[in-house]
Amino acid sequence: MHVITIVAPIFTLIAIGYLAARTNFISDNAQKGLSEFAFKLAMPCLLFRTIAGATAALGNPFDLWLAYFGASAIIWLIATLATSLLLRRPLIDSATIAMSTVYGNTVMIGIPLCLAVYGPEAATPIAILLSIHSPLYWFIATLHHQWVTRESGKSTSQITTELFLSLAKNPLMIGIFSAALWRVGGLGIPKSMDGILALLGQAGIPCALISLGASLTRFRIAGQLPTLSLMLVLKLIAMPALAYWLAVHVLRLPTVAAGVITIFAAMPAGANAYLFAERTGRVLNSTSGVVALGTAIAAVSVALLIANIETLIRAQ
């Protein structure tokens, strides 16, 4: 496996999207249309075809969840404590800082990388992790913010209901869950249907990456240096290290599952972290910085990880 052939195309497409948007080569309307096509149609088709056509059994998801979200929980706690004890910031900032240190860009960057490294075998662990990734983080972050602000806000049941309704309307989640049901039913994918899904799916990754690059023009590298540095270290170094340790040394997961977990954990912060910062009105500059700068740094950090990940996992 040559790491350059895996990582370079992905981050080059991100750079192309950034330059195209920065130079106004593609308009704002074109960027919006590209993003909607990628995430409402092409990527769901890619996920459906990859998961429905996978040969590996779905298996027990709990060990995968424990490795990935166990690492997230530890990082979340560290970020929360560091907010007041190390950064000397008000505790009200802790939910946003914690969210930015665990919520990685698993869809736009993580899926292409995992499929490039492991091929269709990555489909099952990808589906298992993504099935609760977004709703769980939003649920915990919302409760956390309400707790530190001492606001009554919405009840837990209201938050849960809203998240489930949002999940039911999310095209990516629809693609994942419908593919899982399709596999359980043993239906198989008809050849004509597979051809259509393949064509749409092939467009998904490049469109998503160019869309990501274009979206980065809306973020700027700003914020307090200590806060930004802490968020970057926790997200790009501590999170994947913990996830790797739990997946390989504690739970002894299979190579592909452990690899997907580690790669997902190493993803830079995504736009959802910034959306949460906008919702709370806290740590906006540093969150913007961690998305923009984190994506740039990840081109190197992820390359180093992928270059060594199989050696690290197989050595155990």
PAMI-42495 format. One line per 8 residues: for each residue x negated, y negated, z of C-alpha. Coordinates in steps of 0.02 Angstrom, whole numbers, plus 32768, in hexadecimal, padded with zeros to 4 digits. Layout:
N
X,Y,Z ~ ...
// end
This chain:
316
8000,8000,8000 ~ 7FB3,7F5C,7FC8 ~ 7FF1,7ED3,803C ~ 7FD9,7E49,7FBC ~ 804F,7E9C,7F41 ~ 80D4,7EA3,7FC8 ~ 80C5,7DFC,8020 ~ 808B,7D87,7F94
8125,7D96,7F23 ~ 819B,7D77,7FB4 ~ 8147,7CDA,7FF6 ~ 8121,7C9D,7F45 ~ 81DC,7C9E,7F20 ~ 81F9,7C3C,7FC0 ~ 8175,7BBD,7F88 ~ 81C5,7BB1,7EDC
826D,7B8C,7F2B ~ 8220,7B08,7F9B ~ 81C6,7AB1,7F0B ~ 825E,7ABA,7E9A ~ 82C9,7A65,7F1E ~ 8244,79E8,7F54 ~ 822A,79AD,7EA1 ~ 82E6,79AD,7E7D
82CA,7A2E,7DF5 ~ 8368,7A81,7E37 ~ 83F6,7A17,7E78 ~ 844A,7A22,7F22 ~ 84E2,7A70,7ECF ~ 8474,7AF3,7E7B ~ 8422,7B1B,7F22 ~ 84CC,7B32,7F74
850A,7B9F,7EE6 ~ 846C,7C0A,7EEA ~ 847D,7C23,7FA5 ~ 8534,7C52,7F99 ~ 8514,7CCD,7F0C ~ 8485,7D1E,7F6C ~ 84DE,7D32,8012 ~ 8592,7D49,7FDF
8579,7DBE,7F4C ~ 84C9,7DF9,7F1E ~ 8481,7E24,7FCA ~ 8520,7E7E,8005 ~ 8517,7EE7,7F65 ~ 845F,7F0C,7F86 ~ 8484,7F41,8039 ~ 851A,7FAA,8006
84BB,8007,7F7E ~ 841F,8021,7FE9 ~ 847C,805E,8083 ~ 8504,80C3,802B ~ 8481,8119,7FBF ~ 8405,813B,804B ~ 83DE,81F1,8071 ~ 83AA,81DF,8127
842F,81FE,81AA ~ 8473,8166,8205 ~ 8444,81B8,82AA ~ 844A,816E,8359 ~ 8438,80B0,8352 ~ 8417,8094,840A ~ 835C,80B4,840A ~ 8345,8039,837A
83B0,7FB8,83D3 ~ 8351,7FD4,8475 ~ 82A9,7FB8,8422 ~ 82D9,7F1D,83C0 ~ 8353,7EC8,8436 ~ 82F2,7F00,84CF ~ 825F,7E9C,848B ~ 82D7,7E0D,8468
8317,7E10,851B ~ 8267,7E04,8562 ~ 8238,7D75,84ED ~ 82DC,7D1E,8514 ~ 82B7,7D26,85CF ~ 8204,7CE8,85B6 ~ 8241,7C57,854A ~ 82C5,7C29,85CB
824A,7C28,865C ~ 81C4,7BCE,85F6 ~ 823E,7B43,85C9 ~ 823F,7AFE,867A ~ 81A2,7B49,86C8 ~ 8125,7B31,863B ~ 816E,7AAE,85C6 ~ 81BF,7A4A,8652
825B,7A33,85E9 ~ 830D,7A31,862E ~ 835D,7ADD,863D ~ 83E4,7AA3,85C5 ~ 8363,7AB9,8539 ~ 8341,7B6F,8563 ~ 83CD,7BBE,84FD ~ 8394,7B69,845C
82DC,7B8F,847C ~ 8303,7C45,84A3 ~ 8370,7C57,8408 ~ 82E3,7C12,839B ~ 8266,7C90,83E0 ~ 82CD,7D2B,83B9 ~ 8340,7D05,8326 ~ 82D4,7D2F,8290
82F7,7D1F,81D7 ~ 831C,7DD8,81C4 ~ 838D,7DCB,812C ~ 832E,7D54,80BA ~ 827E,7D93,80DF ~ 828F,7E2F,814A ~ 82F9,7E97,80D3 ~ 828A,7E7A,8039
81EC,7EA0,809D ~ 8231,7F3F,80EB ~ 8272,7F80,8045 ~ 81CB,7F57,7FF3 ~ 8169,7FB4,8079 ~ 81DA,804A,8099 ~ 8252,8051,8006 ~ 8302,8099,801B
82CE,80EF,80BD ~ 82D7,8045,8111 ~ 8392,8037,80EC ~ 83CF,8092,8187 ~ 836A,8032,820B ~ 8390,7F8F,81AF ~ 844B,7FB3,81B8 ~ 8442,7FE5,8270
83E5,7F47,82A3 ~ 844A,7ECC,823A ~ 84F0,7F14,8274 ~ 84E3,7EB9,831B ~ 8452,7E40,82FC ~ 84B0,7D9E,82DA ~ 854A,7DB6,8349 ~ 84E3,7DEC,83DF
846B,7D58,83D8 ~ 84F6,7CD9,83BE ~ 855B,7D26,844C ~ 84CB,7D24,84C9 ~ 848F,7C77,8494 ~ 853D,7C2C,84A5 ~ 8556,7C76,8553 ~ 84A6,7C40,8586
84C6,7B8C,8550 ~ 856D,7B86,85AB ~ 851A,7BC8,8648 ~ 8489,7B4B,864B ~ 84FB,7AB8,8622 ~ 857A,7AEF,86A5 ~ 8603,7AD5,8626 ~ 869F,7B3F,862C
86AA,7B3C,856E ~ 86F8,7BD4,851F ~ 8717,7C75,857D ~ 86B0,7D10,8559 ~ 8746,7D60,8504 ~ 875D,7CC8,8494 ~ 86A5,7CCA,8462 ~ 86AE,7D85,843F
874B,7D74,83D6 ~ 8701,7CE6,836F ~ 8662,7D48,8350 ~ 86C0,7DE4,8318 ~ 872D,7D7D,82A4 ~ 8692,7D2B,825D ~ 8642,7DD6,824A ~ 86DA,7E19,81ED
86CB,7D8C,816E ~ 860D,7D95,8158 ~ 85E5,7DDE,80AB ~ 8542,7E2C,80E8 ~ 859A,7E85,8177 ~ 8624,7EBD,8102 ~ 859F,7F07,8090 ~ 854A,7F62,8121
85E6,7FAA,8173 ~ 863C,7FDB,80D1 ~ 859D,8034,809B ~ 8594,8092,8140 ~ 864A,80C9,812D ~ 8627,80FA,8079 ~ 8597,8169,80B2 ~ 85FA,81B7,813E
8683,81E1,80C0 ~ 8603,8236,8050 ~ 8649,81DE,7FB8 ~ 85AB,81BF,7F56 ~ 8598,812D,7EDF ~ 85DC,8148,7E2E ~ 855C,8127,7DA6 ~ 85BB,8095,7D59
85D4,8044,7E03 ~ 851D,8062,7E30 ~ 84E5,8007,7D93 ~ 854B,7F6D,7DBE ~ 850F,7F6D,7E73 ~ 845B,7F82,7E39 ~ 8462,7EEC,7DC5 ~ 84AF,7E7D,7E4A
8439,7EBF,7ED1 ~ 839F,7E9E,7E66 ~ 83D0,7DE7,7E5F ~ 83ED,7DDE,7F1B ~ 833B,7DD9,7F5D ~ 82F0,7D58,7EE6 ~ 8389,7CE8,7EF5 ~ 8385,7CF5,7FB4
82CB,7CCC,7FBB ~ 82D8,7C37,7F46 ~ 836F,7BFC,7FA8 ~ 830A,7C0A,8049 ~ 827C,7BA4,7FFE ~ 82F5,7B1E,7FC4 ~ 8345,7B16,8071 ~ 829B,7AF6,80C2
829A,7A47,8077 ~ 831F,7A1B,80F7 ~ 82AE,7A48,8189 ~ 8218,79E5,81C4 ~ 8185,7A0F,8232 ~ 81A8,79AA,82CE ~ 81C4,79B9,8389 ~ 8157,79C0,8422
80B7,7A22,8401 ~ 80C1,7A8D,84A0 ~ 8176,7ABF,847C ~ 8155,7AE3,83C5 ~ 80B8,7B46,83ED ~ 810F,7BB0,8471 ~ 819F,7BD8,83FC ~ 8129,7C0B,836F
80BE,7C7A,83DF ~ 8155,7CD1,842A ~ 81AA,7CEB,8382 ~ 8118,7D1C,8312 ~ 80A5,7D75,838E ~ 80F9,7DA8,8431 ~ 819E,7DE5,83E7 ~ 8153,7E5D,8366
80D1,7E99,83E4 ~ 8158,7EC5,8463 ~ 81C9,7F14,83E1 ~ 8137,7F7D,83A1 ~ 810A,7FB5,8451 ~ 81BD,7FE8,847A ~ 81DB,803E,83D2 ~ 8136,809C,83C9
80F5,80B7,847A ~ 8195,80BC,84E1 ~ 821D,8103,8470 ~ 81A9,8159,83F1 ~ 821A,8133,835E ~ 81F9,8178,82AF ~ 817D,8119,8244 ~ 81FB,80C1,81D4
826E,808E,8262 ~ 81DC,804C,82C9 ~ 8198,7FEF,8232 ~ 823D,7F9B,8209 ~ 8255,7F67,82BE ~ 81A6,7F1C,82C6 ~ 81B6,7EC1,821F ~ 8262,7E7D,824E
821C,7E41,82F4 ~ 818F,7DE6,829A ~ 8202,7D7E,822D ~ 81F9,7CC1,8243 ~ 828D,7C64,828D ~ 831D,7C4F,8215 ~ 839D,7BC9,81F0 ~ 8416,7C13,8270
83A2,7BDB,82FB ~ 83AD,7B2A,82B9 ~ 846A,7B36,82A7 ~ 8472,7B63,8360 ~ 8401,7ACF,838A ~ 8477,7A5E,8329 ~ 850C,7AA5,8386 ~ 84BC,7A84,8430
8466,79E3,83FF ~ 83C7,7A1C,8456 ~ 8313,7A39,841A ~ 833F,7A0A,8367 ~ 8292,79CF,8332 ~ 8232,7A63,8378 ~ 82B0,7ADE,8331 ~ 82A1,7A8D,8286
81E5,7A9B,8297 ~ 81E7,7B51,82C9 ~ 8251,7B7D,8231 ~ 81E3,7B1D,81B5 ~ 8137,7B3D,81FE ~ 8163,7BEE,8235 ~ 8192,7C1F,8184 ~ 80EC,7BDC,8143
8086,7C33,81CA ~ 80E6,7CD5,81AE ~ 8099,7CE4,8101 ~ 7FF6,7D0B,815A ~ 8033,7D5E,81FC ~ 80A9,7DD4,81A1 ~ 8022,7E02,8122 ~ 7FAC,7E30,81B1
8036,7E95,8205 ~ 8064,7EF7,816A ~ 7FAD,7F17,8141 ~ 7F99,7F6F,81E8 ~ 8046,7FAD,821A ~ 803C,805C,81D2 ~ 7F91,8079,821F ~ 7FCF,803C,82C8
806C,80A7,82C6 ~ 801E,8146,8281 ~ 7F8E,813B,82FC ~ 8006,8158,838C
// end
